[in-house]
């Protein structure tokens, strides 16, 4: 198991592309944690409601 930690601060345009690229690989034994660091660009809402189903 690999833990992938994504640190975010006002980077709303980046997490979805990053996560999509992780799911595009063949290795599947991983978990993803997004650490939100007080963003003001809507990143918090994105992290709370976005569901990824790749």
Protein Blocks (a to p, Z undefined) as FASTA:
>chain_A
ZZdddddehilkmmmmmmmmmmmpmblcbcdddddehiaehpmmmmmmpccdZZ
